[in-house]
Amino acid sequence: MIRLTRLNGTEFYLNPELIQSVERTPDTVVTLINDKKLVVRESPEVIRERYIEYRRQISQPLFTNQDR
């Protein structure tokens, strides 16, 4: 999940796998795969970085050879 902020300042967590597109209009609009649109304070670049970090975290193994 990635943390985002609505325009009114409330924070929420979004499953980034649901994101279809992100555009700046000039506000940032996140369109989900169900066509729901969310307007957030974060820039598309910040959302992209948070998505990349999310993918890194879920791709890491739960245990390393040292943990066994």
Backbone as CSV, one residue per row, in Angstrom:
resi,resn,N_x,N_y,N_z,CA_x,CA_y,CA_z,C_x,C_y,C_z
1,MET,0.846,-1.175,0.000,0.000,0.000,0.000,0.896,1.243,0.000
2,ILE,0.405,2.288,-0.646,1.140,3.549,-0.636,0.269,4.619,0.023
3,ARG,0.927,5.523,0.748,0.225,6.589,1.451,0.057,7.778,0.508
4,LEU,-1.175,8.271,0.431,-1.484,9.453,-0.379,-2.286,10.427,0.469
5,THR,-2.400,11.670,-0.014,-3.109,12.711,0.724,-4.159,13.346,-0.175
6,ARG,-5.403,13.344,0.308,-6.464,14.038,-0.428,-6.222,15.549,-0.353
7,LEU,-6.889,16.306,-1.191,-6.718,17.764,-1.194,-7.111,18.396,0.135
8,ASN,-8.043,17.752,0.873,-8.463,18.305,2.170,-7.493,17.959,3.296
9,GLY,-6.403,17.240,2.975,-5.379,16.937,3.965,-5.476,15.574,4.619
10,THR,-6.548,14.839,4.372,-6.657,13.515,4.980,-5.792,12.517,4.218
11,GLU,-5.076,11.711,4.997,-4.214,10.693,4.404,-4.977,9.381,4.281
12,PHE,-4.613,8.615,3.273,-5.200,7.291,3.098,-4.180,6.405,2.412
13,TYR,-4.420,5.110,2.474,-3.530,4.145,1.833,-4.246,3.524,0.651
14,LEU,-3.522,3.395,-0.445,-4.084,2.879,-1.686,-3.266,1.685,-2.153
15,ASN,-3.951,0.650,-2.583,-3.275,-0.484,-3.203,-2.825,-0.020,-4.584
16,PRO,-1.527,0.126,-4.817,-1.070,0.674,-6.090,-1.321,-0.239,-7.281
17,GLU,-1.652,-1.491,-7.024,-1.981,-2.401,-8.124,-3.289,-1.984,-8.802
18,LEU,-4.064,-1.128,-8.138,-5.342,-0.664,-8.694,-5.196,0.573,-9.578
19,ILE,-3.991,1.145,-9.634,-3.782,2.379,-10.401,-3.697,2.073,-11.893
20,GLN,-4.528,2.757,-12.655,-4.490,2.653,-14.115,-3.628,3.759,-14.704
21,SER,-3.808,5.000,-14.186,-3.005,6.113,-14.697,-2.929,7.215,-13.653
22,VAL,-1.917,8.076,-13.828,-1.729,9.243,-12.968,-1.438,10.415,-13.890
23,GLU,-2.180,11.517,-13.707,-1.962,12.679,-14.565,-2.039,13.967,-13.756
24,ARG,-1.369,14.974,-14.251,-1.365,16.296,-13.618,-2.271,17.199,-14.462
25,THR,-3.284,17.830,-13.805,-4.284,18.574,-14.597,-4.716,19.931,-14.038
26,PRO,-4.165,20.787,-13.345,-2.865,20.789,-12.690,-2.829,19.975,-11.408
27,ASP,-4.002,19.671,-10.794,-3.979,18.761,-9.649,-3.630,17.365,-10.146
28,THR,-3.150,16.532,-9.238,-2.819,15.161,-9.615,-4.073,14.309,-9.512
29,VAL,-4.430,13.659,-10.614,-5.600,12.788,-10.670,-5.120,11.359,-10.868
30,VAL,-5.508,10.487,-9.926,-5.181,9.067,-10.012,-6.441,8.356,-10.489
31,THR,-6.353,7.676,-11.622,-7.483,6.909,-12.137,-7.234,5.443,-11.822
32,LEU,-8.233,4.811,-11.209,-8.123,3.407,-10.839,-8.670,2.520,-11.946
33,ILE,-8.401,1.230,-11.854,-8.829,0.304,-12.904,-10.348,0.204,-13.012
34,ASN,-11.078,0.635,-11.971,-12.541,0.637,-12.038,-13.077,1.998,-12.500
35,ASP,-12.189,2.855,-13.027,-12.488,4.205,-13.525,-12.803,5.228,-12.443
36,LYS,-12.668,4.853,-11.165,-12.816,5.833,-10.087,-11.613,6.763,-10.138
37,LYS,-11.849,8.053,-9.887,-10.774,9.043,-9.927,-10.566,9.627,-8.534
38,LEU,-9.300,9.750,-8.153,-8.922,10.330,-6.875,-8.028,11.533,-7.149
39,VAL,-8.308,12.654,-6.494,-7.470,13.843,-6.633,-6.621,13.933,-5.370
40,VAL,-5.305,13.986,-5.554,-4.385,13.945,-4.422,-3.377,15.084,-4.492
41,ARG,-2.714,15.336,-3.357,-1.709,16.405,-3.266,-0.369,16.009,-3.866
42,GLU,-0.034,14.732,-3.816,1.277,14.285,-4.287,1.397,14.457,-5.795
43,SER,2.604,14.728,-6.235,2.860,14.854,-7.673,2.932,13.463,-8.302
44,PRO,2.754,13.381,-9.620,2.921,12.084,-10.285,4.300,11.469,-10.020
45,GLU,5.323,12.303,-9.909,6.675,11.793,-9.654,6.779,11.139,-8.278
46,VAL,6.157,11.746,-7.272,6.168,11.176,-5.919,5.406,9.858,-5.912
47,ILE,4.267,9.814,-6.585,3.486,8.575,-6.648,4.294,7.488,-7.333
48,ARG,4.993,7.845,-8.391,5.845,6.877,-9.097,6.919,6.326,-8.168
49,GLU,7.589,7.193,-7.409,8.632,6.744,-6.479,8.055,5.840,-5.394
50,ARG,6.883,6.181,-4.887,6.253,5.342,-3.854,5.854,3.988,-4.428
51,TYR,5.419,3.984,-5.676,5.083,2.712,-6.326,6.331,1.847,-6.487
52,ILE,7.432,2.448,-6.911,8.682,1.700,-7.072,9.127,1.126,-5.729
53,GLU,9.055,1.922,-4.666,9.439,1.440,-3.335,8.514,0.314,-2.885
54,TYR,7.227,0.440,-3.148,6.264,-0.621,-2.828,6.657,-1.920,-3.529
55,ARG,6.972,-1.845,-4.819,7.364,-3.042,-5.583,8.642,-3.658,-5.021
56,ARG,9.587,-2.814,-4.621,10.827,-3.328,-4.011,10.515,-4.095,-2.730
57,GLN,9.651,-3.523,-1.910,9.331,-4.151,-0.628,8.621,-5.484,-0.810
58,ILE,7.689,-5.571,-1.745,6.963,-6.832,-1.892,7.766,-7.875,-2.652
59,SER,8.844,-7.453,-3.309,9.669,-8.389,-4.066,10.801,-8.979,-3.234
60,GLN,11.038,-8.455,-2.042,12.112,-8.965,-1.201,11.706,-10.299,-0.592
61,PRO,12.649,-11.228,-0.472,12.330,-12.496,0.185,12.028,-12.262,1.665
62,LEU,11.144,-13.086,2.208,10.812,-12.961,3.624,11.984,-13.376,4.504
63,PHE,12.748,-14.377,4.047,13.874,-14.884,4.819,15.107,-14.926,3.937
64,THR,16.235,-14.697,4.542,17.494,-14.875,3.833,18.122,-16.171,4.311
65,ASN,19.170,-16.618,3.672,19.850,-17.841,4.090,20.369,-17.726,5.515
66,GLN,20.700,-16.535,5.963,21.191,-16.333,7.325,20.096,-16.544,8.358
67,ASP,18.826,-16.373,7.971,17.707,-16.523,8.902,17.361,-17.977,9.165
68,ARG,17.862,-18.882,8.372,17.477,-20.300,8.512,18.288,-21.012,9.532
